[in-house]
Amino acid sequence: MVLEQVAFDIETTGFDVDDEVTTVGFAVPMGVRVFLQTADRDASGLESAVESEVSETLVRVSTHASESELLSEVSDFIAERIRDDMLLVAYNGEKWNGGFDVPFLRTRYAQRDLAWPFVDVPYADVMPLVTDRFNTTVDGDEQSGLVAAYEVLCDGSYSDLDPFADSKEAVTAFEDGQFTSLVLHNVADVLRTRALGRVAERYCSKSEFKVKSLTPTRSI
């Protein structure tokens, strides 16, 4: 059985242990679901502003006053929508010797004393597939980042959605309350991740996906 891929990506206020999650996006079969933390600031009109920029994909955005509220809503979403016949994928989300999204979420859930939501969820990182199983070298340099690898292996159309030249701009956008740009960047990233996952699915064997479980040893 081929598992249906659900790509996800997060944005944060930085890389330190006390930085917070600002955005979590999932590319589900029906479109993209985004959770945004506003730090108790106004984000009225956000969803319509995003919809006006994204024409080919249905995007639903919900806003949450704090990181704790965002993480709780993400947990509810995973429990309700992510089934055991789905494969959660990320790009550099959690490699064997690194990664960002999953380790960052583990720390934030632990510091908020919230239950880990990814129970009975198969997971695979797309980045090792791209770097190990495809040639992404351009002018002598390996293009291993999400944006660069997507441009090499896919049609590049989702990059037109992204208002940022560098993902570091997501930190400043959150600080400045530029929520529409932040959400559009996250949407672009989850769609790019999904596109790369589908390319890998077409050209790589099941065994090369290195599927693992994110279920913790103890739930309480």
C-alpha positions in Angstrom: 0.0 0.0 0.0 1.3 3.4 -0.9 0.8 5.9 1.9 -0.7 9.3 1.0 1.9 12.0 1.8 1.1 15.0 4.0 3.9 17.5 3.9 4.5 19.9 6.8 6.7 22.8 7.7 7.1 25.2 10.6 8.3 28.8 11.1 9.8 30.1 14.3 11.1 33.2 16.0 14.7 31.8 15.9 16.8 28.7 16.6 17.3 28.8 20.4 15.5 26.6 22.9 13.4 29.5 24.1 12.3 30.6 20.7 8.7 29.9 19.7 6.8 28.3 16.9 5.0 31.0 14.9 3.5 29.0 12.0 2.7 25.3 11.2 1.5 24.3 7.8 0.3 21.0 6.4 -0.3 20.1 2.7 -3.3 17.8 3.0 -5.2 16.2 0.1 -7.8 19.0 0.0 -5.3 21.9 0.1 -3.1 23.6 2.8 -4.0 24.0 6.5 -2.0 26.7 8.3 -1.9 27.5 12.0 -0.6 31.0 12.9 0.4 32.4 16.2 -0.2 36.2 16.4 1.2 36.9 19.9 -2.2 38.4 20.7 -2.1 40.9 17.8 -4.8 41.6 15.3 -4.8 39.5 12.1 -8.2 40.4 10.7 -8.6 39.8 7.0 -5.6 37.4 6.9 -7.4 34.5 5.3 -8.9 36.5 2.5 -5.6 38.2 1.8 -3.9 34.8 1.5 -6.7 33.5 -0.7 -6.3 36.4 -3.1 -2.6 35.4 -3.6 -3.1 31.7 -3.9 -5.4 30.8 -6.8 -4.8 27.1 -7.5 -4.7 25.7 -3.9 -7.3 25.9 -1.2 -5.8 27.4 1.9 -7.4 27.5 5.3 -5.7 29.7 8.0 -6.6 29.9 11.7 -5.0 32.4 14.1 -4.1 31.8 17.7 -3.1 34.3 20.4 -0.2 32.3 21.8 2.2 29.4 21.0 0.4 27.2 23.6 -2.9 27.7 21.8 -1.3 27.0 18.4 0.3 23.8 19.6 -3.0 22.6 21.2 -4.9 23.2 17.9 -2.2 21.5 15.9 -2.5 18.5 18.2 -6.3 18.4 17.7 -5.8 18.7 13.9 -3.4 15.8 13.9 -5.7 13.6 16.0 -8.6 14.3 13.7 -7.1 14.5 10.2 -3.8 12.5 10.1 -4.6 8.8 9.6 -2.4 5.8 9.7 -2.6 5.4 6.0 -0.9 8.8 5.6 2.8 9.5 5.5 4.0 12.7 7.2 6.9 14.2 5.3 9.2 17.2 5.9 12.3 18.6 4.2 15.2 18.4 6.7 12.5 17.9 9.4 14.5 15.2 11.2 17.4 13.4 9.6 19.3 10.8 11.5 22.0 13.4 12.4 20.1 16.6 12.3 17.0 18.3 11.1 14.9 21.1 12.3 11.1 20.9 12.5 10.6 17.8 14.5 13.3 18.4 17.2 12.1 22.0 17.5 8.5 20.9 18.1 9.6 18.3 20.6 11.3 21.0 22.7 8.4 23.3 22.5 5.8 20.7 23.4 8.0 19.6 26.3 8.5 23.1 27.6 4.7 23.7 27.4 4.1 20.3 29.1 1.8 19.3 26.2 1.4 15.8 25.0 3.3 14.8 21.9 0.8 14.8 19.0 2.5 12.5 16.5 1.3 9.2 17.8 0.9 6.3 15.3 2.1 8.6 12.5 4.6 7.2 9.9 7.2 9.8 9.0 9.9 10.2 6.4 12.4 13.0 5.7 12.5 14.0 2.0 15.9 15.7 2.2 18.1 12.5 2.3 16.1 11.2 -0.7 16.8 14.3 -2.7 20.5 14.6 -1.8 21.3 10.8 -1.9 19.2 9.6 -4.8 19.1 12.6 -7.2 21.8 14.6 -8.9 21.1 18.2 -7.9 24.5 19.7 -8.8 24.4 23.0 -10.7 27.7 24.6 -11.8 29.6 22.3 -9.5 27.6 23.0 -6.4 25.1 20.6 -4.8 21.7 22.3 -4.5 20.5 20.6 -1.2 18.3 23.3 0.3 14.5 23.1 -0.1 14.1 26.0 -2.5 17.1 25.1 -4.6 16.3 21.4 -4.8 12.7 22.3 -5.8 13.9 24.5 -8.6 16.1 21.8 -9.9 13.6 18.9 -9.8 10.2 20.5 -10.1 8.5 23.2 -12.2 9.2 26.0 -9.8 5.7 27.5 -9.9 5.2 27.5 -6.1 8.2 29.7 -5.7 6.2 32.5 -7.1 4.0 32.4 -4.0 6.9 33.1 -1.7 7.5 36.8 -0.8 10.8 36.0 0.8 14.2 35.6 -0.8 15.5 33.9 2.3 13.6 31.9 5.0 15.3 34.0 7.7 12.9 36.8 6.7 10.1 34.8 8.3 11.5 35.8 11.7 11.3 39.6 10.9 7.9 39.2 9.3 6.5 37.8 12.5 8.1 40.5 14.6 6.7 43.2 12.4 3.2 41.6 12.2 3.5 40.9 8.4 1.2 37.8 8.8 0.1 37.5 5.2 3.7 37.3 4.0 4.6 34.8 6.7 1.7 32.5 5.8 2.4 32.7 2.1 6.0 31.7 2.8 4.8 28.7 4.8 2.3 27.7 2.1 5.1 27.9 -0.5 7.4 25.7 1.6 4.8 23.0 2.3 3.9 22.9 -1.3 7.5 22.7 -2.4 8.0 19.9 0.2 5.0 18.0 -1.2 6.2 18.4 -4.8 9.7 17.0 -3.9 8.0 14.1 -2.0 6.0 13.3 -5.0 9.0 13.3 -7.3 10.8 10.9 -4.8 7.7 8.7 -4.8 7.9 8.5 -8.6 11.5 7.6 -8.9 12.6 6.0 -5.6 11.7 2.7 -4.0 9.7 2.4 -0.8 12.7 1.1 1.1 14.6 4.3 0.3 12.1 6.5 2.2 13.4 5.3 5.5 9.9 5.5 7.1 10.0 5.6 10.9 7.5 6.0 13.7 7.2 9.2 15.8 5.3 7.5 18.5 7.0 8.1 21.9 8.0 5.3 24.2 5.6 6.5 26.9 2.5 8.7 26.3 2.1 10.0 29.9 
